Amino acid sequence: MKEDEDKLTALHFASHQGHREIVKLLLDAFGEDKKDMLIEYVMNGNNFNETALHLASHKGSTGIVKLLLNVFAGEEKKEKLIQFLMKEDQDKDTSLHLAADNGHEGIIELFLNVFDKTEQEKFIDYMMVENEYSYTALYVASKNNHEKIVQLFCQKLTDENVFYAPNSPKKRDVFL
């Protein structure tokens, strides 16, 4: 797909502007037989290492975030989906940091729901990603007084129905 001098694609522009139907058209253009190319396209970062997911998460475009996550539908693509969520921009922010920073609760819920009870360590690693200021998404949400998001994070981290390792040192570190 065509990029400009900043490595911005049509998907980057449409995601940044909140143009859900354009994003859908761009994703649908690949068809079922080109899923690998589609995943590569969606995971592509611009010169600032921002993916379309970073841009949509920052803007609060929940519908676009859903479309982007659905590209990775199916258990066989779960590992790629987690890699996508873990991608950091030039400031080492993940899409989770950007959604937490801007108070986008619906997007946070989508991200948290990617992880199931068998993926405790991956989820904790995701929650512990620090940006260039050593801030986790939990810290960013707390700093910006996004109480509902902090509540969502804490609930997911402490829900014994999801995670069975209440004394995990990694888990404790998320709250420090």
C-alpha positions in Angstrom: 0.0 0.0 0.0 1.1 3.5 -0.7 2.8 5.6 2.0 3.7 9.2 2.2 7.1 10.5 3.3 6.2 9.9 7.0 5.2 6.3 6.2 1.5 7.2 6.7 -0.9 5.0 4.8 -4.6 5.6 4.0 -5.4 3.4 7.0 -3.4 5.7 9.3 -5.2 8.8 7.9 -8.6 7.2 8.1 -8.0 5.9 11.6 -6.7 9.2 12.9 -9.7 11.1 11.4 -12.2 8.6 12.8 -13.5 7.5 9.4 -14.8 4.1 10.3 -16.4 3.3 7.0 -13.2 4.2 5.1 -11.2 1.9 7.5 -13.7 -0.9 6.9 -13.4 -0.5 3.1 -9.6 -0.5 3.3 -9.6 -3.6 5.4 -12.2 -5.4 3.2 -10.1 -4.7 0.1 -7.7 -7.4 1.0 -10.2 -10.3 0.9 -9.9 -13.7 2.7 -7.0 -14.9 0.5 -4.7 -12.1 1.5 -5.1 -12.2 5.3 -1.3 -12.3 5.9 -0.9 -9.1 3.8 -3.7 -7.5 5.7 -2.1 -8.3 9.0 1.2 -6.8 7.8 -0.6 -3.7 6.6 -2.5 -3.2 9.9 0.7 -3.7 12.0 2.6 -1.2 9.9 3.9 1.8 11.8 4.6 5.2 10.5 7.8 7.2 11.1 6.8 7.7 14.7 6.1 3.9 15.1 2.4 4.6 15.4 0.0 2.0 14.0 -3.6 2.7 13.0 -4.5 1.3 16.4 -2.4 3.9 18.2 -4.1 6.7 16.3 -7.6 5.3 16.8 -7.0 4.6 20.5 -5.7 8.2 21.0 -8.8 9.6 19.3 -11.3 7.3 21.1 -12.6 5.7 17.9 -14.0 2.5 19.5 -15.6 1.3 16.2 -12.2 1.6 14.4 -10.4 -0.2 17.2 -12.9 -3.1 16.9 -12.4 -3.3 13.2 -8.6 -3.4 13.7 -8.7 -6.0 16.4 -11.1 -8.2 14.3 -8.4 -8.5 11.7 -6.8 -10.9 14.1 -10.0 -13.0 14.7 -9.3 -16.7 15.3 -7.2 -18.5 17.8 -4.4 -19.1 15.3 -3.8 -15.3 15.1 -3.9 -14.7 18.9 -0.2 -14.4 19.2 -0.1 -11.8 16.4 -2.9 -9.9 18.1 -1.0 -9.7 21.4 2.1 -8.5 19.4 -0.1 -5.8 17.9 -1.3 -4.7 21.3 2.3 -4.6 22.6 3.6 -2.4 19.8 5.1 0.8 21.1 5.3 4.2 19.4 8.4 6.4 19.5 7.5 7.5 23.0 7.2 3.8 24.0 3.4 4.2 24.4 1.2 1.3 23.6 -2.3 1.9 22.4 -3.3 1.0 26.0 -1.3 4.0 27.3 -3.0 6.3 24.8 -6.5 5.1 25.5 -5.8 5.3 29.3 -4.3 8.8 29.0 -7.4 10.1 27.2 -10.1 8.3 29.3 -11.4 6.0 26.5 -13.1 3.3 28.7 -14.7 1.3 25.9 -11.3 0.9 24.2 -9.7 -0.2 27.4 -12.3 -2.8 27.9 -11.7 -4.1 24.3 -8.0 -4.4 25.0 -8.4 -6.1 28.4 -10.9 -8.6 27.0 -8.2 -9.9 24.5 -6.6 -11.8 27.4 -8.2 -14.9 28.9 -7.5 -16.7 32.1 -4.8 -18.9 30.4 -2.8 -15.7 29.5 -2.0 -14.3 32.9 1.7 -13.7 32.4 1.1 -12.1 29.0 -1.5 -9.8 30.4 0.7 -8.8 33.3 3.5 -8.1 30.9 1.1 -6.0 28.9 0.1 -4.0 32.0 3.7 -3.5 33.0 4.9 -1.9 29.7 6.4 1.5 30.6 6.6 4.4 28.2 9.6 6.7 27.9 8.7 8.3 31.3 8.5 4.9 33.0 4.7 5.2 33.2 2.5 2.2 32.9 -1.1 2.6 31.5 -2.4 2.2 35.1 -0.2 5.1 36.2 -1.3 7.2 33.3 -4.9 6.6 34.1 -4.4 7.4 37.8 -2.4 10.5 37.0 -5.3 11.8 34.8 -8.0 10.9 37.3 -9.7 8.4 35.0 -11.3 6.5 37.9 -13.3 4.1 35.8 -10.3 3.0 33.9 -8.3 2.5 37.1 -11.2 0.4 38.3 -11.2 -1.7 35.2 -7.5 -2.3 35.4 -7.7 -3.2 39.1 -10.7 -5.5 38.6 -9.0 -7.4 35.8 -5.7 -7.7 37.8 -7.4 -8.9 41.0 -10.3 -10.9 39.7 -9.6 -14.4 41.1 -11.9 -15.9 38.5 -9.5 -14.7 35.8 -6.1 -14.9 37.6 -5.2 -17.6 40.1 -1.8 -16.2 41.3 -2.7 -13.6 43.9 0.8 -13.7 45.3 2.6 -13.4 42.0 5.5 -10.9 42.3 4.9 -9.8 38.8 1.3 -9.0 39.6 2.3 -7.0 42.7 4.7 -4.9 40.6 1.9 -3.6 38.4 0.5 -1.7 41.4 3.9 -0.2 42.5 
